[in-house]
Amino acid sequence: MSNLIVAFPKQEVAQNMKKILAQSGYAVQAVCTTGAQALASANNLEQGILICGYRFVDMMYMEIHEYLAPGFQMLLIASAAAIREREVDNLVSLTMPMKVHELLQTLEMMEGEIQRQKKRKKRMPVQRSEEDKKIIWDAKELLMERNAFSEEEAHRYIQERSMESGTGLVEVSQMILSAFQ
């Protein structure tokens, strides 16, 4: 489940939203009453959903959306008039008054999108720095010299150790280099 942050200008409204979500099995990471608090909370988390109102004492929803951490999505809950005049694309919104099942279905949809983005990101090839490439290559060379591995065998050896230990190729390569030197 994604991290949820609830942000509404009135503490009572924010606490009521948290209560609704808790009764539905969601864990709320933070309850905020200002845009700055919401952004600070989001910056402390990798990803999630910010459920918020339209206007805060320190900023509007569009400013929050602009500065929101990349792993976060925003669910705007506001009046129908405010949502019609919204100025932000890629924003999910619900009109007030809303029904609890609409909120829960919307959160499920947003959660699914976050999971799809995570999978896409995982499938993307890792961009390594030249320094990291050199460390991996040096480890491969060392394995090829000492163990008479081909380059493919050396790479596979490093990959297997990486998967077994749950660490990256660069870290495994560094361990190999330090073990042999």
NORPE-V578812 format. One record per backbone hydrogen bond with DSSP energy under -1.0 kcal/mol. NH is the residue of the N-H (numbers start at 1). CO is the residue of the C=O. E is the energy in kcal/mol with one decimal. If there is no record, write none. Layout:
BEGIN
((NH/CO/E) (NH/CO/E))
END
This chain:
BEGIN
((5/49/-2.4) (6/30/-2.6) (7/51/-3.1) (8/32/-2.0) (14/10/-2.2) (15/11/-2.6) (16/12/-2.2) (17/13/-2.3) (18/14/-2.3) (19/15/-2.3) (20/16/-2.3) (21/17/-2.4) (22/18/-2.7) (23/19/-2.4) (25/22/-1.5) (26/21/-2.7) (29/4/-2.8) (30/4/-1.0) (32/6/-3.1) (38/34/-1.8) (39/35/-2.6) (40/36/-2.5) (41/37/-2.4) (42/38/-2.4) (43/39/-2.3) (45/42/-1.4) (48/71/-1.7) (49/3/-2.9) (50/73/-3.0) (51/5/-3.2) (52/75/-2.6) (53/7/-1.5) (56/59/-2.2) (61/54/-2.1) (64/60/-1.7) (65/61/-2.8) (66/62/-1.9) (67/63/-1.8) (72/69/-2.1) (73/48/-2.2) (75/50/-3.2) (76/92/-2.9) (77/52/-2.9) (78/94/-1.9) (83/79/-2.2) (84/80/-2.2) (85/81/-1.3) (86/83/-1.3) (92/74/-1.5) (94/76/-2.8) (96/78/-2.1) (103/99/-1.8) (104/100/-2.6) (105/101/-2.4) (106/102/-2.3) (107/103/-2.5) (108/104/-2.2) (109/105/-2.2) (110/106/-2.5) (111/107/-2.7) (112/108/-2.3) (113/109/-1.8) (114/110/-2.1) (115/111/-2.3) (116/112/-2.2) (117/113/-2.3) (118/114/-2.2) (119/115/-2.2) (120/116/-2.4) (121/117/-2.6) (122/118/-2.1) (123/119/-1.7) (133/129/-2.4) (134/130/-2.2) (135/131/-2.0) (136/132/-2.2) (137/133/-2.5) (138/134/-2.9) (139/135/-2.0) (140/136/-2.3) (141/137/-2.8) (142/138/-2.2) (143/139/-2.3) (144/140/-2.7) (145/141/-2.5) (146/142/-2.8) (147/143/-2.2) (154/150/-2.5) (155/151/-2.6) (156/152/-2.7) (157/153/-2.6) (158/154/-2.2) (159/155/-2.7) (160/156/-2.9) (161/157/-2.3) (162/158/-2.2) (163/159/-2.5) (164/160/-2.6) (165/161/-2.2) (166/162/-1.5) (167/162/-1.3) (172/168/-2.2) (173/169/-2.6) (174/170/-2.4) (175/171/-2.1) (176/172/-2.5) (177/173/-2.5) (178/174/-2.5) (179/175/-2.2) (180/176/-1.9))
END
